Amino acid sequence: MSRLRLAVVGAGHLGRIHARLASELDEIQLAAVVDPLASAREHVAAETGAKPLADYRELLGNVDAAVIATPTTNHSQVATDLLHGGLHLLIEKPITATLAEAEPLVALAKRQQLVLQVGHVERFNPALLTVRDKLEDPKYIEARRASGYTFRSTDVGVVLDLMIHDIDVVLSLVQSTLVHVEAMGISVLGDHEDLVNARLHFASGCIANLTASRVSYAAERTMQVFTGECCATLDFAARRTTLVEPTQEILDREFRLDNLSAEQKNHLREHLFTDLLAKRELPAIESNAIEQELLDFASAIRTGAKPQVTGADGRDAVAVAEQVLEQVAAHQWDGAAGSRCGAFVTPLAPSILSEPDYWAEDDTVILKRKAG
């Protein structure tokens, strides 16, 4: 069986990771790495043996598939061109910056009969994989995702940068219609929101409370999922899962606290999570989530099966993200009588420079900076 000829478009942080891992897989031949910055593409090419290219349009007719790891604002144009050129695509999250951009990509991939996968990598995280079969019909989800300011992905805010991971995981678990969204957020350092809390209400009765910050002094990537039969605590960073399963007596509401003697109460203070709420650490799965994502992409291309995270999944996550951002913009900080609303609670000095505009629409690759 011939190896999948793959290119990576974008030689930034995630692009370098994708290129390195792809170059080590037997199923994939890393044919090219594309970036308008010569130093970036040549550095990755030297590490992986791939051909360095300045323009992604040079890939057409020369590779089977591509990973798009450019800034989010460029995803739509790059993906459209490559799909028209017949390439299967794995697009780093989020699929696009807006729902209006995502819809045409999903439709185009379907017409072209091409695999369109989105890089919501937490779906491949061992913390989720070890417990997923126990998380049917969740009723409450609490997620926290925080990091310091990395000065990457500044073309979007924290909702599309970080919270989108948890939105996708929640949608994959709940499998129900979203009926209501509440949210508030604050911009701290730039032109986008940096800290957001959102509460999602689903038709199934599930509520998901999501908090994301990229101006935190403590890193965290955790999620608690409560079903009618268990509670799972997922640590995505450590790739560990703790599962709590109540005894049948608790589930049947037959446990009577008032009937306990003083001695029994003293015992349960020390043994609650063994006798009534059985707690255990699930065995960790040793795997690299991005590597598994790439293997899933290659398998979907070869077999015709759907990838774990489809373009439609990525589109749906962006649709929810837009609803969160709408509520952030509408939040009134001083009540109905106040005038302050949205993420910009305090006046911000205008930015001098924004992210570089990497990809031109004509045949010339241009590096330009726009005043912010």
N, C-alpha and C positions, 0 to 999 in steps of 0.2 A: 504494500500500500504506500503510495507516494505521500510525502510529508506536506502539510499545509504551509503554503508560502504566505508568511505573515509580515506585515509592516507595522511599526508603531509610529503614530503621528503625534509629535509633541515629545520633547526630550527633557521635560521638567521632572519634578520629584516622582510622580506616579509613572510617567513614561519610562523613566530609567528602570524602575522596578519591573514593569511589564516586559521591557526589552531583555533585562537580565534573566528573568525567569523563563521567558519564551525561548531564549537561546539555549537553555539547559534541558528542554523537553524533546524527547525523541519524536513526538508526534508533529512537531512544528519546526519549520526552517525559518529563522528570522532573516528575512531578505533585505529589509531596509529600515532605517530610522530617519524620520523627517522632522526638521526644525529649521526655521529661518535663521536662527542664530548658529553660525558656523561652529563656535566653540562648544555649544551644547550637543549638536548632532555628531560632531567628530569625537567628542569624549565618549559618548555612548557607543558609537561605531567601533572605536578602539577596544572597548571592553567586551563587545559581543561579536565582532566580526561582521556586523551588518553593513550594508552600503549606506553611506550618509547622503541624504538628499535635502535640498532646500525647499522644494515645492511638492506638496502632496499629490498634485496632478500628474507627476511623473510616475506614480504608482499604477495608473490605469493600464491594464493589459499586461502588467508585470508581476502582480501578486494576486492571491486568492482572497485575502481578507486583511483587515486592518483593525488595530486598536486606536481609538481616538482619545488622546489624553491632552488635548489643547485646552486653553482657557474656555470656560463654559460658554461664553458669548460667541465663540467661534464654532461650536458644535454643529449648529444647524447648517451653515454653509458648507463646511467640510464634509459632513455626513451626506448631504444632498448630492454633492458632486461625486462622492465615492459610490453611493448607491446607484446613481445613474450609470456609473462605470462598471457595475456588476460585482462590486466587492461586498462580501459579508462583513458586518461591523460589530465590534464590541466598543460601545461608547462609555467612557467613564461617567460616573454619576455627577450631576444629574444629566439626564438625556439631553436636555436643552434648558435654556434660561426661562422659557415660557411654555405654557400649554399650546399656544398658537403655533409655536415652532415644532413642538413634539408631534402633534397630530399628523402633519404631512409626512414626516419621516416614517411613522408607523405604517401609514397607507402606502408609501412608496416602496418600502421593504416588502410588503405583502404583494404588491403588483409585480415586483421584480423577482419574487420567490427567493429572497435572500434572508439569511439569519440576521436579526437585529437584537443584540443582547445589550443590557445596561449593567454597568459595574457597581451594582449594589452588593458590595463584597461581604457584608455581614451575613448574608444568606448562606455563605459558605463557612462561617465562623464555627469552630467546634463547639463553642458555648451554646449555640442554637441547635446545631445538628444533633447533639447528644440528648436533647430533651424535646425536640419538636413533636414527636409522636404523642406526647402527653399534654400538649397545649391546645387541644381541640376546644372550640367555643369559649375563648377567654372572655372574662367579664370585667376585669380591670387590669390596666397596664400602666406602669410607672417607669418612665425612661429618663435617664440623665446622661448627657453627653457634653463634656466640657474639655477645653484645652486652653493653652496660652495662645497668644496671637502669633501665628506662624509667618505672617506677611505673604502667604500663598492664598490663592483663590479669592483675592480681594475684588474681583469683578462681580462677585455675588455676596450676599449676606449670609448670616449663620444658618438661616433656614435651608437654603439650597446647598450650603457648604457642609453642614454637620447634621442638622435635624432631619434632612432628607433620608439619611440612613435609617433612622428609627421610624419615620413615616412608612418607608417601604416594608420594614419588618412587621410593623403593626398591620398594614393592609394584607400582608401575606398570611398572617395568623387569624385575623378577625373574619375576613371573607364576608363582609356585610356592608350595606350602603351607609356612607357617611351622611348624617342628617343635620349636624350642627357643629360649628367651630367657634371657640372662644380663644383669644390670644392677646398678648401684650409683649412689647419688646422695646429695647433701648439701643440706640446707636452710641458707641463710645469713641471709636477711633477714626472712622472713615465715613463713607457715603452710604453705608448700608447698616442694617441692624446687626448687632454683635451679641445680644443676649435676648432670648425669646422663651416664653412659656406658652404652651398651647394645650387646649383641652378639646379632644375629639369625641363626639357622641355618635354612636352607630345605631342603626335600626335594631340590631340584635340585643341592645341593652348594654353593650360594652362601652366603657369609657377609657380613653387613653390620655394620660397626662404626660406631656413631653416637655423637657427643658433642655435647651442647648445654649452653650456659651463658648465663645472663642476669646474671651478676655478673663479667663479664670486662672487663679494661681495654683489650682489643683486639677490634674487631669482625671477624667472619669468617663467610662463608657459602660454603663450598667442598665439593666432592664429587669423589672419584676413583672411576672405574668401570673395573674390569679385566674384559675378556672374553678368550676364547681367541685373539683376533686383534689386540687393541688396548688401549690405556689412554687414557681421556679424563679430563682435569682440568677441572672446571666451577667457575667463579667466578660464583656467582649474583649477588653484589653488583655486580661490574664487568660482568656479562653477557658474559663472554669464555670461550672454550673452547680448551684446548690438547689436541691429539691426537697420540699416539705410536703408530706402526704399525711393528712389527718387519718386517724383510725376510723373504722366503720362506725363506731359508737358516736364519734364527733360528726361524721357526715350525716348520720341518721337523726341527729339532734336528740340523742338519748342520754348524753352526758349531763349529769345534774351536779352543778357546783355546790348547791346548798346541802347536798347529802354527804359531802366529804367531811371526815373528821379532821381535827387539827393536825394529827400525824400525817394523814393523807395529803393535806395541803402542803405541809412542809416538804414531803417527798416530791410532790409535783413541781415545787419551785425549782428543784435541782434536776428534775427529769422530764420536764414538759416536752422537750424536743426528742425524747426517746419513747416515752410511754403514750403520749397523745398526738403529738404533731411530729411524726417521725422525720428527722432531718438526715440527709445523706449527701455527700459530694459525689457527683457522677464522674465516672472515669473519663479522663481527657482523651480526645482524639488528636493524635499528632499529625497535623497537616498544615500546609500553607494555604490560606484562603484565596489569595490572588492566583496561585498556581492552579488550584482546583477550579477557579473561575475560567482560566485559560483552557484547561482541559475540557470543561463543560462546553465552551465555545467551539473548540475543535470537534468535539463529539457531535454537537448539534449540526454542524456543517456536513459531517460525513454521513450521519444517519438520517437526517431530516427531522429529528425529534426537536421539540421546543427546548430552548435553553432554560435553565432554572429561573432566570430573570429576563423576561421578554421586553421588547420595546414597549408593548402595551403596559407592562408593569411600571416601567420607567415613566411613561406618560401619566399614569394614574397617580404616581407619587408627586409629580410636578403639579398636577391638578389640585391635590390636597395642599401642597406647599403654597400655591397661589391663594387659596382660601385663608390659610394662616396669615399670609402677608397682608391680605385685605383687612383682616381683623386687627393686626398690629397697627396698620395705618389709621384705623378708625378709633383706636382706644383713646378715651378722654382721661387725661391724667388728673384733672381737677374737677371732675364731675361735669354735669351738663352745663353749669354756669361758667366753666373755665374755657380758656382758649387754646390750651396746649393739648395736642393730640399727636399720635403716631410715635415713631421711633426717635424722632429728633426732639427730645424733651428740652434740651438746652441749645442755644445757638452754636453752630459749628463754623469754624473758619473754613473757607473754601480750599479744596485740595489744589495743589500746584500741578501734580502729575497724576495720571491714572495709569492703569495697566497698559502695556503696549498693544497695539492693534496688529496682530501677527499676520493675518491672512487677507490679502487683497482680493477683490472680485475679478480683476482682469488677469492677464497672464504674468503680471509682475508681482513678486512677493515684496511687500513694503513693510518697513518698520517705522511706525510713526507714533508719536505720543500726543494725546489730546489734553488740552487744559481741562481740569476738573472743576 
